[in-house]
Every structure is written in C-alpha cells, then in structure tokens.
Amino acid sequence: MGLLHSSVMAVLPLVPNPLMRRISSRYIAGETLDEALAKLAELAGRGYSGVLDILGEDVEDEAAAREVVEEYTLAARRLEDAGLDATVSVKPTHIGLRFGEELALELYRELQRRCRAMGRFLRVEMEDHTTTDATLRIFEALRKEGENVGIVLQSRLFRTLDDIDGLAPGPLSVRMVKGIYLEPASIAHTDPEPIRAAYVECTRRLFERGAYVSLATHDEALAETLLAMIREMNLGPDRYEFQVLLGVRERLWEKWKAAGHPVRVYVPFGPNWRAYSTRRLRKNPQILRHVMGDMLSFGRR
Ligand SMILES: Cc1cc2nc3c(=O)[nH]c(=O)nc-3n(C[C@H](O)[C@H](O)[C@H](O)COP(=O)(O)OP(=O)(O)OC[C@H]3O[C@@H](n4cnc5c(N)ncnc54)[C@H](O)[C@@H]3O)c2cc1C
C-alpha cells in the first residue's frame, strides 16, 4: 500500500475540483449552512447529536476573522430555530489568531457571549504546537466568562499532562484527540503506541479532576481501553461522549450508540472544503484506492 499511497498523495493536488468534490462528499455536509443543517437533522433522527464546523483556517485579514464570527452567529441562530442539539467548534486561526491573541480573544469572547444567549456550547479547537500556548490562555480567559466553552487537547504532545494540571479548577469540558498535526519528535510522540498510551493517561487525569470528556477517536482498541476505564471509575454517560467525524467508520458509531454511549458527529461544511478533505484522504488508504479508481475512470470519460 505504501507506494500506492504515496503516488496517490502526490497526484491529489492535481485532482480537478468537481472530482475531488465528489470524492469528499462523505466527509463534508456541503458548501452551505442549509446543507449542514439538513445533515445534522438527519443525524439527529438517527440518535446522534452534532458539532457544527465552518471549514476554514488562517484567515487572510482581521475583517475576514470578524466575518467568521457573524457566520457562526447565524449558524448558532439557525441551530436554535431548528431545535438541534449541536455545539459549534471554531479554530483559533479561523478567528484571527495569526493577527494577534488579543483579536482572537475578543472575537471568541463575542461569539461565546452570543452562544450563551442562545444556550449554545462553543468549542475552541487546537491547531499545531505554535498555537498551543495562546489557545490555552484564550480558553482560560473564556472559562471565566461562562461554562459554555470547551477546549481540545492532543495526546501526541508531551506537554499535555502538564497542561491539564495547569488548568484552573472548576467545571471543565475537553475534547481529547490524538492530534492531527505532525509535530517534531522533540516535542511530541511520533509512534502510534505512545500516542495511544498518552491518550489513556490524559483521559484518566481529566476524569480524576472531574472533567467532562469528549472521546474524539475512531480507534476501536483505544475506545475499548477507555470504556474499561469508565467502567472501573464508575462514570455515567453524563461524564463522557464519543465524538466522530462525518464519513469516518460509521459502523463503529452505530455499535457505540447501540451499547448506550452518547455519540456526537462532527459535521463540517463551507466553501473551503478542499484542504479539509485532502487531510481526511491522507488518513484513509482504503478511500485512496477508490480515489485511484475514480481518477482512472474520470480519465476515460
Ligand atoms: C470530532 C473530532 C474532532 C477533532 N478535532 C481535532 C482538533 O481540534 N485538533 C486536532 O489536532 N485534531 C482533531 N481531531 C483529529 C484527531 O486528532 C485525529 O487525527 C483523528 O481523530 C484520527 O485519530 P484516531 O484517534 O481516530 O485514530 P487513528 O488510529 O488515526 O484512526 C483509526 C482508524 O479510523 C480511520 N480514520 C481515522 N481518522 C480518519 C480520517 N480523518 N479520515 C478517514 N479515516 C480516518 C482510519 O481507518 C484509521 O485506521 C479531531 C477528531 C475528531 C474525531
């Protein structure tokens, strides 16, 4: 698979937009808010709550960052109107972090305030290690304003256990992930096993301090270990949920749901779908096989 994987990765940037859009359709709800709401409603009908994400990162200027707040506000309002159980999730560089921590804090604060007025929960996402300190500072500031805010922590980074210990006391909601960004070996685990072991250790530490943990993973073996810990610690479904990405290992979500575990599905949408979809495809060699097939048949058409 190695050679096939690297050759497909090499040609992915050349795949024309219409074909790439078709291949990506399993990972993204569409380009519009209406399509995302329809997907969330369909999932709700099947017993899944949601996370709404407007695709985007590294906005080009401050005005664009301010526009993102308006887009999320509209999305939160529409979720409210539709009566959907869905949180909103925002990347720091989508809301202007590259233009200064102060700007990002101001905009997150405004969005948090508006979300609070609508009874919505706002998740601050975590990007690569160059943003970790600022993101944690922003999160700590937001926590002081209300409980409708959570953070993401990455088990890949060596620092994460210390970060957990460094968070101020009080109610805490964390989405625990392995971390999608490939970080240098000087600051992060690079092999799957230590990343998994750190995930378990971080989750235990979070549970011990009373946090609500969103277990964002599709790693079935890891999930089994986490569920064993949950049983051992005698925790109820008010202390955890699974979070999964739209289009990824749906049979696993069904199994978890059928066993009585809460499952929340991450539903991204927006015109900036190409970068996100490329990252998803990099993670899944089986889909790459279909991509290869699609590309060959596209060429024949
Ligand atoms: C709801 C949610 C939110 C996230 N938010 C963040 C965030 O804010 N910051 C961050 O750094 N990371 C985030 N991530 C990504 C996370 O860090 C991991 O990169 C991702 O979940 C893959 O790790 P895994 O635990 O699923 O295990 P893996 O061992 O990587 O995956 C297990 C199996 O699931 C399948 N799979 C997993 N992920 C994908 C995928 N993306 N596309 C296709 N197939 C896949 C593959 O078949 C793989 O073999 C998020 C993940 C989820 C589920």
The ligand as an SDF file (V2000), in Angstrom:
LIG
                    3D

 53 58  0  0  0  0  0  0  0  0999 V2000
  -14.6730   15.0180   16.4110 C   0  0  0  0  0  0  0  0  0  0  0  0
  -13.2060   15.1970   16.1690 C   0  0  0  0  0  0  0  0  0  0  0  0
  -12.6330   16.4390   16.3220 C   0  0  0  0  0  0  0  0  0  0  0  0
  -11.2550   16.6250   16.1620 C   0  0  0  0  0  0  0  0  0  0  0  0
  -10.6840   17.8460   16.4210 N   0  0  0  0  0  0  0  0  0  0  0  0
   -9.3370   17.9730   16.3680 C   0  0  0  0  0  0  0  0  0  0  0  0
   -8.6870   19.1710   16.7530 C   0  0  0  0  0  0  0  0  0  0  0  0
   -9.3090   20.1660   17.1580 O   0  0  0  0  0  0  0  0  0  0  0  0
   -7.3340   19.2210   16.6840 N   0  0  0  0  0  0  0  0  0  0  0  0
   -6.5890   18.1430   16.2550 C   0  0  0  0  0  0  0  0  0  0  0  0
   -5.3650   18.2380   16.2410 O   0  0  0  0  0  0  0  0  0  0  0  0
   -7.1810   17.0050   15.8570 N   0  0  0  0  0  0  0  0  0  0  0  0
   -8.5260   16.8890   15.9150 C   0  0  0  0  0  0  0  0  0  0  0  0
   -9.1140   15.7150   15.5290 N   0  0  0  0  0  0  0  0  0  0  0  0
   -8.3160   14.6780   14.8090 C   0  0  0  0  0  0  0  0  0  0  0  0
   -7.6040   13.7380   15.7350 C   0  0  0  0  0  0  0  0  0  0  0  0
   -6.5440   14.4130   16.3550 O   0  0  0  0  0  0  0  0  0  0  0  0
   -7.0390   12.5370   14.9630 C   0  0  0  0  0  0  0  0  0  0  0  0
   -6.1360   12.9710   13.9920 O   0  0  0  0  0  0  0  0  0  0  0  0
   -8.0900   11.7050   14.2670 C   0  0  0  0  0  0  0  0  0  0  0  0
   -9.2150   11.5240   15.0720 O   0  0  0  0  0  0  0  0  0  0  0  0
   -7.5030   10.3040   13.9330 C   0  0  0  0  0  0  0  0  0  0  0  0
   -7.1340    9.6290   15.0870 O   0  0  0  0  0  0  0  0  0  0  0  0
   -7.9910    8.4120   15.6840 P   0  0  0  0  0  0  0  0  0  0  0  0
   -7.9610    8.5770   17.1580 O   0  0  0  0  0  0  0  0  0  0  0  0
   -9.3360    8.3600   15.0660 O   0  0  0  0  0  0  0  0  0  0  0  0
   -7.1570    7.1240   15.4190 O   0  0  0  0  0  0  0  0  0  0  0  0
   -6.4630    6.5260   14.1220 P   0  0  0  0  0  0  0  0  0  0  0  0
   -5.6860    5.3770   14.6080 O   0  0  0  0  0  0  0  0  0  0  0  0
   -5.7660    7.6070   13.3660 O   0  0  0  0  0  0  0  0  0  0  0  0
   -7.6960    6.0520   13.2620 O   0  0  0  0  0  0  0  0  0  0  0  0
   -8.3500    4.8180   13.4290 C   0  0  0  0  0  0  0  0  0  0  0  0
   -8.9430    4.4430   12.0730 C   0  0  0  0  0  0  0  0  0  0  0  0
  -10.0090    5.3310   11.7560 O   0  0  0  0  0  0  0  0  0  0  0  0
   -9.9450    5.7580   10.3990 C   0  0  0  0  0  0  0  0  0  0  0  0
   -9.7600    7.2010   10.3810 N   0  0  0  0  0  0  0  0  0  0  0  0
   -9.3940    7.9430   11.4380 C   0  0  0  0  0  0  0  0  0  0  0  0
   -9.3990    9.2540   11.1260 N   0  0  0  0  0  0  0  0  0  0  0  0
   -9.7570    9.3190    9.8310 C   0  0  0  0  0  0  0  0  0  0  0  0
   -9.9450   10.3720    8.9330 C   0  0  0  0  0  0  0  0  0  0  0  0
   -9.7730   11.6230    9.3220 N   0  0  0  0  0  0  0  0  0  0  0  0
  -10.3180   10.1140    7.6730 N   0  0  0  0  0  0  0  0  0  0  0  0
  -10.5220    8.8490    7.2890 C   0  0  0  0  0  0  0  0  0  0  0  0
  -10.3720    7.7860    8.0950 N   0  0  0  0  0  0  0  0  0  0  0  0
   -9.9900    8.0150    9.3520 C   0  0  0  0  0  0  0  0  0  0  0  0
   -8.8170    5.0240    9.7430 C   0  0  0  0  0  0  0  0  0  0  0  0
   -9.3770    3.8860    9.1010 O   0  0  0  0  0  0  0  0  0  0  0  0
   -7.9630    4.5830   10.8970 C   0  0  0  0  0  0  0  0  0  0  0  0
   -7.3290    3.3590   10.6410 O   0  0  0  0  0  0  0  0  0  0  0  0
  -10.4720   15.5150   15.7430 C   0  0  0  0  0  0  0  0  0  0  0  0
  -11.0590   14.2530   15.5880 C   0  0  0  0  0  0  0  0  0  0  0  0
  -12.3950   14.0760   15.8130 C   0  0  0  0  0  0  0  0  0  0  0  0
  -12.9730   12.6930   15.6950 C   0  0  0  0  0  0  0  0  0  0  0  0
  1  2  1  0
  2  3  1  0
  2 52  2  0
  3  4  2  0
  4  5  1  0
  4 50  1  0
  5  6  2  0
  6  7  1  0
  6 13  1  0
  7  8  2  0
  7  9  1  0
  9 10  1  0
 10 11  2  0
 10 12  1  0
 12 13  2  0
 13 14  1  0
 14 15  1  0
 14 50  1  0
 15 16  1  0
 16 17  1  0
 16 18  1  0
 18 19  1  0
 18 20  1  0
 20 21  1  0
 20 22  1  0
 22 23  1  0
 23 24  1  0
 24 25  2  0
 24 26  1  0
 24 27  1  0
 27 28  1  0
 28 29  2  0
 28 30  1  0
 28 31  1  0
 31 32  1  0
 32 33  1  0
 33 34  1  0
 33 48  1  0
 34 35  1  0
 35 36  1  0
 35 46  1  0
 36 37  1  0
 36 45  1  0
 37 38  2  0
 38 39  1  0
 39 40  1  0
 39 45  2  0
 40 41  1  0
 40 42  2  0
 42 43  1  0
 43 44  2  0
 44 45  1  0
 46 47  1  0
 46 48  1  0
 48 49  1  0
 50 51  2  0
 51 52  1  0
 52 53  1  0
M  END
$$$$
